[in-house]
Amino acid sequence: MNRIRPRLLALFLLLASLAGCGDPVETVRQAHIPLDPAMSVADALEKYPYFSKVRWRTYVDKDERRVVEAECDIDVAANCRTVSGASMAAATRDVRRDYFLARFVVVGFPQKVRAQEAVHVTECTNGKRLAFSDAKYLRAIYARELVRFFCLEGLNCPAAPEQ
């Protein structure tokens, strides 16, 4: 009887540590989602040839769900290399920053990951922030395809007032 109690306590502690100590960011990074079960989320985003940098963060949303975001800086010059110089200048004229935001939700035990949102964000020099959500963005990234809309969204930034 005395030997069973320590074993039960050890098993309980092991299960409790597994339930509460998983790093949600690492869970998402290592996850394989239906878009391509052979590729991890980290490989899809961090090896996409048109991103220059990926930053990860996690938070709990208003519905008490664990959300992990990957904020991916778009390498506009590489992504838009087929766009004419004049079109590129017009599309980037009033843009401070272009990035892609992928949101994932981590649920359950064992933890499962599902894609929640895929958004292209353009921050304009006048402080406006434009967001264009489309599930096709994530599919294109997994397929290593060029996303032409990443080149054009800056045209929606209002021109800075002339001085």
N, C-alpha and C positions, 0 to 999 in steps of 0.2 A: 504494500500500500504506500509506503514512504517513497519507494522508487517511482511510482506512477505519478505522484504529485509534481515532482520536479520536471518530469517529461511533459506533462500537460501544461505546466507553466511555461516551459521553453517553447512548446508548440504555439501557445497563445501569443507569446511575445513575438515570435517569428511572423505569425499571421498579421498581427497588429502593425509590425514594422513594414510589411509588404503593402498593407492597405494605405498607410498614411505617408510614406516617404518617397513615393515615386515622383521624379522630377517631370512635371507636365511638358516642359519644353523638350526634354530628351525623349519623352514618350511620343510626341508629335514628330520630332526629327527622325526617329527610327520607324515610324508607322508606314504601312503600305496601304494605300487607299485604292478603290476600284479603278481609278483612271489607268493605273499601270501597277498591278500587284507585284511586279518584279522590281520596282524602283521605290526607294524610301522617299519620303517627303523632302528630307534634307538634300538627297541627291538631285531630285527634280528641281528644287529652287536654287541651291547653291552652285549647281553645275549648268544652269541655264546660261547660254552664251551671251545673252543680252542684259544680264544683271551684273552690276559692278560690286555690289555688297548686299549682304542679307543680315538683318538684325532680328533677334528673337526676343519676345517678351510674353509674359503671362499675367492674367488677372481673372478675377471672378466677376461675372456680369450681374446685372440687376436681377436675373432669374436664378442666381446662385450656381451658374454653370462655369466650369473652368474653361477659359478661352486662351488659346495660344495664337499669337500673331507673328507672322513673318513679314517684315517690312523690307522690300527688295528695291534698291536703287536701280533704276533703268539706265543702262548705258545707251543713251539716245543716239550718239554718233554711230555705234555699231548696229543698233536696231533699225536706224533710218538711213542706212548707207545708200539705199536705192532711190531715196527722195532727192529731187533736184536741190541744188544749193539755195535757190531763191525760196522754194517751198519750205526748206528746213529753217531758213532764217525767219520766215514769217511764223512758222509753227513754234519756234522757241523764243521769239522776241520778248514776250512778256511773261516768260516762265521762270520761276525761281528754282523749282525742283519738280521732277517727275519720279513717281515710284509706284510699285505694285504692292498691294496689301492682301495677304492671304490669311484668313481666319479659320481656325480649327477648334472644334469642341472636343474635350476629353471627358468621357462618361464611363460610369460603371466600374465594376471590379470583376474580372480583370479589365483594365482600362482599354477602352476602344476610342478610336479617333474618327471623326467625320469632318469633312470639309464643310464650312459654314458659309463662307463668302470669299469672292475674288473681286478686288476693286483696283482700278487704275486711278491714282490720285495725281492731280496736277495742282501745284501751289503756284499761284500767280504773283508777280512782283507787287501788285496792289493789295496783297493780303487775302484775296479770295482763294478758296480751296474748292476745286471741282473734283467730284468723285463719280466714276462711271463703273457700275457693277455689272459683271457679265460672267456667268459660269464657264463660258467658252475660253476665257483667259487662262484658267488653270489647265484645261485640256490642251491648249496650244503650248503652254510651258512644258508640260509633261512630254509632248511630242517634239519639243525643241524647235517649234515653228516660230517664225517671225510674226510679231503682232503689229500689223500696220497702224492700228489705231493709236498705239503708243507714240506715233510720230505726228499725229494730227490734233490731239486734244488741246495743245497749247493755243490753237487758233481760237478756242473759246474763251481765252483770257482777255478781259477788256484791256485795251491799250492804256498805258500809263498816261496821265494828263501831260500835255506838253507845257514846258516852262519857258 
